[in-house]
């Protein structure tokens, strides 16, 4: 696995280290000093290769990566979509599903508490009524702060999610004391992969005042554009930069790597700043942990220069939505 650190881009921090399934935390570069610890936080994006249906092996990899990220001074580590289970599960969904009180989720919660690090991890989450959801958990201080259940389930082309999992029904923002500073909360929201393809999802989070949109993904490489560029990579480049700029927020996009059922995942995990600039990116499909420092001052600068959220006419949006709802209700 490659460890990378960046402030304005990607730089290799050293030679490759052993696979993340080893029991000892991977070595990591020394964290950089921050000028304003209360206003900044180091995040780690864990672009790794989950083993399909092998929750035990994936959990071991999570704990190793979490330990390495915490040792490097990260305040948040983000894992891809369905990171604990793998993606193309099909009939394995009930077999790998976890509940919030499962031992596996408990192990991730313990790692958060012991390492002093926030964690976003993906799983099949089973409800009390035995509905199964493609979900990502935000864990802080050993507690599950938020569970986002994927709303938009792709069922076209390579995808067949609606056949196996239930859809979520909400987009909610939540507060987290990133960096361990309870008096300086960041407001975050999670969109899982296909959720990002629907502009209303990001807009709903922006309306709730998010500073940070986190997008765990399991995006296969499909189509070629302009030589070697993967079509899906080009699409996510446009979406992540557009949402970051229009909503003056950081966007963390964490995609997976590896293969399942002959399908390859293109990686390309990235951090986009509040003016739409890609400030850190994994160049390629290799397993990598990408580090970058988020600065609260960057959000302020963007919102002073581009007061788009201040000028948003939510009253017009609401009135027009109500009008359309009444119109369609009448048939």
C-alpha positions in Angstrom: 0.0 0.0 0.0 1.3 3.5 -0.9 1.1 6.3 1.7 0.7 9.7 0.3 0.6 13.2 1.9 -0.4 16.4 0.3 -1.3 20.0 0.9 -1.5 21.3 -2.6 -1.2 18.0 -4.5 -0.1 14.4 -4.3 3.4 13.6 -3.3 4.8 10.1 -2.5 5.9 9.9 1.1 8.1 6.9 0.7 8.4 3.3 -0.6 5.5 1.0 -0.7 4.6 -0.7 2.5 3.1 -4.1 3.2 -0.5 -5.0 2.4 -3.1 -3.5 4.8 -4.2 -6.9 6.0 -1.1 -7.2 8.2 -1.7 -7.0 12.0 0.6 -4.0 12.6 -0.4 -0.5 11.6 1.3 0.6 8.4 4.1 3.1 8.9 3.1 6.7 8.1 4.9 10.0 7.5 5.2 12.4 10.4 2.2 14.7 10.5 2.8 18.3 9.4 2.4 21.1 12.0 -0.7 23.2 11.4 -0.7 26.9 12.0 -4.2 26.8 13.5 -5.0 23.4 15.0 -8.6 24.5 16.0 -9.3 25.5 12.4 -7.7 22.6 10.5 -7.8 18.8 10.4 -5.8 16.1 8.6 -8.0 13.7 6.7 -7.0 10.3 5.3 -8.8 8.7 2.3 -8.3 4.9 2.3 -8.4 3.8 -1.3 -8.2 0.0 -0.8 -9.3 -3.3 -2.2 -12.1 -5.0 -0.1 -12.3 -8.8 -0.4 -15.8 -9.7 -1.6 -17.9 -11.2 1.2 -14.9 -11.6 3.6 -15.9 -9.3 6.5 -13.2 -10.6 8.8 -10.3 -9.8 6.4 -11.8 -6.4 5.5 -12.2 -5.6 9.2 -8.6 -6.5 9.8 -7.5 -4.2 7.0 -9.7 -1.4 8.4 -8.1 -1.6 11.8 -4.6 -1.6 10.3 -5.4 1.5 8.2 -7.1 3.2 11.1 -4.1 2.7 13.3 -1.7 4.0 10.7 -3.9 7.1 10.0 -4.2 7.9 13.7 -0.5 7.5 14.2 0.0 10.0 11.3 -2.1 12.6 13.1 -5.3 12.3 11.0 -8.6 13.4 12.6 -10.7 11.5 10.0 -10.2 8.4 7.9 -12.7 7.7 5.1 -13.2 4.2 3.5 -15.0 3.5 0.2 -18.6 2.3 -0.3 -19.3 -1.2 1.2 -15.7 -1.3 2.4 -16.4 -4.0 5.0 -18.1 -6.3 2.6 -17.2 -5.7 -1.0 -19.6 -4.5 -3.7 -21.1 -7.1 -6.0 -22.6 -9.1 -3.2 -25.8 -10.2 -4.8 -27.2 -13.2 -2.8 -24.5 -12.8 -0.1 -26.2 -9.6 1.2 -28.0 -11.3 4.1 -24.9 -13.3 5.0 -22.6 -10.3 5.4 -25.1 -7.8 6.8 -24.2 -6.2 10.1 -26.3 -4.4 12.8 -25.2 -1.4 14.8 -24.6 -3.6 17.8 -22.6 -6.2 15.9 -19.1 -7.2 17.1 -17.6 -5.9 13.8 -19.1 -2.4 14.2 -18.0 -2.5 17.8 -14.4 -3.2 16.8 -14.5 -0.1 14.5 -16.0 2.0 17.3 -13.3 0.8 19.7 -10.6 1.8 17.1 -12.2 5.3 16.9 -12.2 5.8 20.6 -8.7 4.3 21.2 -7.1 6.1 18.3 -8.9 9.4 18.8 -9.9 9.4 15.2 -13.2 9.7 13.3 -14.1 7.0 10.8 -16.4 6.6 7.8 -16.9 3.0 7.0 -19.2 1.2 4.5 -21.3 -1.9 5.1 -24.6 -3.7 4.6 -26.6 -2.4 7.5 -29.5 -4.6 8.7 -32.5 -2.9 10.3 -34.6 -4.3 13.1 -37.2 -5.3 10.5 -34.5 -7.1 8.5 -34.2 -4.6 5.7 -30.8 -4.4 4.2 -29.2 -1.1 3.3 -26.1 0.0 1.5 -24.9 2.3 4.2 -21.9 4.3 5.5 -21.4 5.0 9.2 -19.8 8.1 10.7 -18.1 7.1 13.9 -16.5 9.6 16.3 -15.2 9.1 19.9 -16.4 5.5 19.7 -20.0 6.4 18.9 -22.0 6.1 15.7 -22.8 9.8 15.1 -24.7 9.2 11.8 -25.7 6.4 9.5 -26.4 7.3 5.8 -28.4 4.8 3.9 -27.9 5.1 0.1 -31.0 6.7 -1.4 -30.3 6.3 -5.1 -29.7 2.6 -6.0 -28.4 2.1 -9.5 -30.2 -0.7 -11.4 -28.9 -0.4 -14.9 -25.9 -1.6 -16.9 -23.5 -3.4 -14.5 -25.6 -2.5 -11.5 -28.5 -4.4 -9.8 -28.7 -2.8 -6.3 -32.5 -2.5 -6.1 -32.9 -6.3 -6.3 -30.8 -6.8 -3.2 -31.0 -3.8 -0.9 -33.6 -1.2 0.2 -33.3 2.5 -0.5 -32.7 5.2 2.1 -35.1 8.1 2.3 -33.2 11.1 3.6 -30.2 13.4 3.3 -29.1 14.8 6.7 -26.2 16.9 7.8 -24.6 16.4 11.2 -22.0 18.1 13.4 -18.7 16.5 14.3 -15.7 17.9 16.4 -13.1 17.1 13.8 -9.6 17.4 15.1 -10.7 16.8 18.6 -11.9 20.4 19.2 -15.4 20.2 20.5 -15.8 24.0 20.4 -15.1 24.0 16.6 -17.5 21.7 14.9 -17.5 20.9 11.3 -20.9 20.2 9.6 -20.8 17.2 7.3 -23.0 15.1 5.1 -22.5 11.8 3.3 -23.5 10.9 -0.2 -22.8 7.3 -1.4 -21.6 7.0 -5.0 -24.8 7.2 -7.1 -26.3 9.7 -4.7 -23.7 12.2 -6.1 -25.2 11.8 -9.6 -28.4 13.6 -8.4 -27.8 17.3 -7.9 -30.7 17.7 -5.5 -28.9 15.4 -3.0 -25.9 17.7 -2.7 -28.2 20.8 -2.7 -30.1 19.5 0.2 -26.9 19.0 2.2 -25.7 22.5 1.2 -29.0 24.0 2.4 -28.3 22.4 5.8 -25.0 24.2 6.0 -22.4 21.5 5.3 -18.7 22.4 5.3 -17.8 18.9 4.1 -19.5 16.5 1.6 -18.1 13.0 2.0 -18.6 10.6 -0.9 -17.6 6.9 -0.3 -17.8 5.2 -3.7 -17.4 1.8 -5.5 -17.2 3.2 -9.0 -16.1 0.8 -11.8 -14.2 2.1 -14.7 -16.5 2.3 -17.7 -15.9 3.9 -21.1 -12.8 5.6 -22.5 -12.6 9.3 -23.3 -9.7 11.2 -24.8 -7.2 8.3 -24.9 -6.7 6.6 -21.6 -9.1 8.6 -19.5 -11.9 6.5 -18.0 -15.3 7.9 -18.7 -16.6 7.5 -15.1 -13.4 9.3 -13.9 -14.2 12.2 -16.1 -17.7 12.4 -14.8 -16.7 12.3 -11.2 -14.1 15.0 -11.9 -16.8 17.3 -13.1 -19.3 16.5 -10.3 -16.9 16.8 -7.4 -15.4 20.1 -8.6 -18.8 21.5 -9.6 -20.5 20.7 -6.2 -17.4 22.0 -4.2 -17.5 25.3 -6.1 -21.2 25.9 -6.3 -21.8 25.0 -2.6 -18.4 26.4 -1.4 -17.6 23.3 0.6 -14.9 20.6 0.7 -15.7 17.4 -1.1 -13.9 14.2 -0.1 -14.3 11.5 -2.7 -13.0 8.0 -1.7 -13.3 5.3 -4.4 -12.1 1.7 -4.0 -9.6 -0.2 -6.1 -9.3 -3.8 -7.2 -11.6 -6.2 -9.2 -14.8 -8.1 -8.6 -16.5 -10.4 -11.1 -14.1 -9.2 -13.8 -15.0 -5.6 -13.2 -12.2 -3.1 -12.3 -12.6 -0.1 -10.1 -10.7 3.0 -11.2 -9.7 4.6 -7.8 -8.9 8.2 -8.2 -9.8 9.3 -4.7 -9.5 13.0 -4.2 -9.9 16.1 -2.0 -11.6 19.1 -3.7 -11.4 22.5 -2.0 -14.3 25.0 -1.6 -13.5 26.8 -4.9 -13.5 23.6 -6.9 -9.8 22.9 -7.1 -8.5 19.3 -6.8 -5.9 19.8 -4.0 -5.0 16.1 -3.5 -5.6 13.0 -5.6 -4.5 9.4 -6.0 -3.2 9.1 -9.5 -4.2 5.6 -10.4 -5.9 2.4 -9.1 -3.4 1.3 -6.6 -4.2 0.8 -2.9 -3.3 4.1 -1.2 -3.9 6.2 1.8 -4.1 9.8 0.8 -3.5 12.5 3.5 -4.5 16.1 3.2 -5.1 19.0 5.6 -8.5 20.7 5.5 -8.5 24.4 6.5 -11.6 26.1 7.9 -10.2 29.4 6.6 -10.5 28.1 3.1 -14.3 27.8 3.5 -14.5 31.4 4.8 -12.5 32.8 2.0 -14.6 31.0 -0.6 -17.9 32.1 0.9 -16.7 35.7 1.2 -15.6 35.7 -2.5 -18.6 33.7 -3.8 -21.6 34.3 -1.5 -23.7 31.8 -3.4 -25.2 30.2 -0.4 -26.1 33.6 1.1 -27.9 34.5 -2.1 -29.7 31.2 -2.7 -33.5 31.8 -3.0 -34.8 28.8 -1.0 -38.2 30.6 -0.7 -38.5 30.5 -4.5 -37.4 26.9 -4.6 -39.9 25.9 -2.0 -42.8 27.8 -3.6 -42.0 26.3 -7.0 -41.7 22.8 -5.6 -45.1 23.2 -3.8 -46.6 24.4 -7.0 -45.3 21.5 -9.0 -46.4 19.1 -6.3 -50.0 20.4 -6.4 -50.0 20.4 -10.2 -48.9 16.8 -10.4 -51.3 15.8 -7.6 -54.2 17.1 -9.7 -53.0 15.0 -12.6 
